[in-house]
Amino acid sequence: MSNAPITFICGADDFLVGRQARKVWEQLTAAVTDAHACEIVDGQAGNAEEVEKAVNQFVSAVQTMSLFGDRKAVWLRSVSFMGDSGAGRSETAKAQVERLQGILEHIDPAGVSVLITATPVDRRRKSFKWLQANSDFIFIEESKDEGALIPALQEEAATFNCTLTDPAARILLGKINGNSRLALEEIRKLATWLGEEGGRIDEALINDLVPSFGEGDYFEAVEAFFARNLPWTLDALKRHFFAGNDARPLITSIQNRNRLLIQIKVLQEERALGPRINQGSLSQARARFGDDWKDAAGKSTFNLFTQHPFYLSRLADNAGRFSLKELVRTQVDCLEAFRLLLERPNDAEGVLRELALKSLS
């Protein structure tokens, strides 16, 4: 951190922004001996009136000296009116942001430190560009990359005296479709379930207590299928259909993962990949065999080189449970299951149970 009196942290993901902000806030307040000289102002606003109220509270906080003459630290937290939102587009909000900038221009760096966090932000606005140029500026890119989010979630769990295992974190992100805010709330819920003493958040706890959100591609039955655990797979299928879910996305998810496993298995048998996959080993495999895969504009299960090595490393554990012949047979069995669904539209669970029994028995 520099000696700038203002720190501005922003981005599209409020969880990642807030996580970084807490670290900065600890640094800003470490030398402040008067607890009353550390003030946090809520910047969330749903309308123009709430925007004005938040700015008024912030102005009051930075202009009121500490009772004991100590240095002050003020955090304008979770500002929601610097983006292209309903509240942010109003003329009142724009006027208040200009007022906020005017106050910040005259901050006494010897007397007060200011932290501002905002999500989302409109980077086209003059106020944003001014803050970017006149602060310790940190912009946090939105990420659904498991490799980046898992350590953050594990740190969050640790604040509740809980341990979040790697497999459990991957399942959690799959269930909530990579939404870090939902992941945070689910960790809090699980920590509450475990109690004040904390404990271990593992795959079983995630599967029992975390529902699937949105149209993600996570299915417990798929995890069970590729763990090669037939009893778990049959139980997961029962829960899947009891909840009224459809069979087609489930079969599609099995096919997509199986397709990647076939590619991993082929490259492993050619000694181009090992049991653990990282960026280095994937790059070496691409150099040897990349021309045999068609180019893909985005992520595609038809081309494992478009996948993140962190995800492929996870799948490599699955690949060790199957032979290449078994994986190819499973792909064919999935096609047959699709055909049977057309013939037996009212027996989707039966079709999937037959697929599991055929592949895993």
Phi, psi and omega in degrees: 000142176273189180268011178298138181286350183240133170243126183240115180243127184213172180162185182269342185249108185295332178294311181293322176297313181296323179296315178293323182295323180298324178294317179294319180298321177298322178291318182293327185263357184300324184263002180271115185275335180269112182300330181285351179271002176250111184239139176243124181248128180284121182260007178286131183214132180261348180208176185298322180297319180289328175299311181298320180297317180296317180293320177301316180295322179294314180300317179299320182293317183282338182265349178268120182286155176297143182302326183256016178073013181282164174294145179254155173226128183233130180245114171270101195259142172058044179296128184245005185247022174254005179250186181271061180253174178302312180292322183289334181279345184291150180296326178298316180296316180298321178294321180291325177293321176297321177297319179299317179298318179300321178293317182294329180297337184246022177295136176275107184295341180278342186249337186210141172248138183239132173242128177237129175238138184216136172210132347278180179228152175257105187285358178275344187282150179297323181297321178295314182296325178294314179298321179299322184275341188239031181209168162287104191258130177228119175250125184253116180290145175290140182217134170247017178286120181304320183299330180273325186278327185300313177300324179295318179292324178293323175296320180296317179298323181296332178293341177257015180064034180241154176249121178257115181287155179303310179300321180294321179296320179294319178295319179301313180296325177294319182293324183258016173059037175076010182280111186293326179296315177297322179300318179299314181295323179292324176296318177299319179296315181294322178295322177296320179298319182286336177097177185298331181285349180075201180155200186256124175263107183244184184300320182297318180293320178298313182295327182283324192245348183252119177282163175275136181248143173067204183253047179287176182252020178269130172223131178303322182298327178291317177300316181294319181301312184275354166280355181058045181243097186296312179302317179296319180299315181294321177294319180294323177296320179300316179292322181300312183278333175298327179281000177083018181279160185271159181274328189297312178297332179292313178296320179301318179295320177297315180298316182299315180291318181298323179299317178292322180296323177299315180295318178299316183296319179299313181290329175292320180291336175271005180060026176272337176229150177255191180292341177240134184246130173228182184298322181294311182293326178292321178295320178295319178295321179296321180297326181277319191235003185302328181292341180279351178254137178289148178295148177228134181291327180223193180295135180212137177286353175279350182221101184295342179287353175269357183265156178285136181300331177298316179292318180296325178297323177295318181290334180299330175297321177294321185298329181292345182270352186229149169274164178299321179299319180293322180293318178296319179296321179298321179297319178293319179297325178294321177297319178295323178295321176300317180296319181293329178297327178290325180281328183233066185297339181263008181230046183298319180296321178298320180297316181289326177295320178296321177299315180296316181296320181293319185276331189249348182297000000 
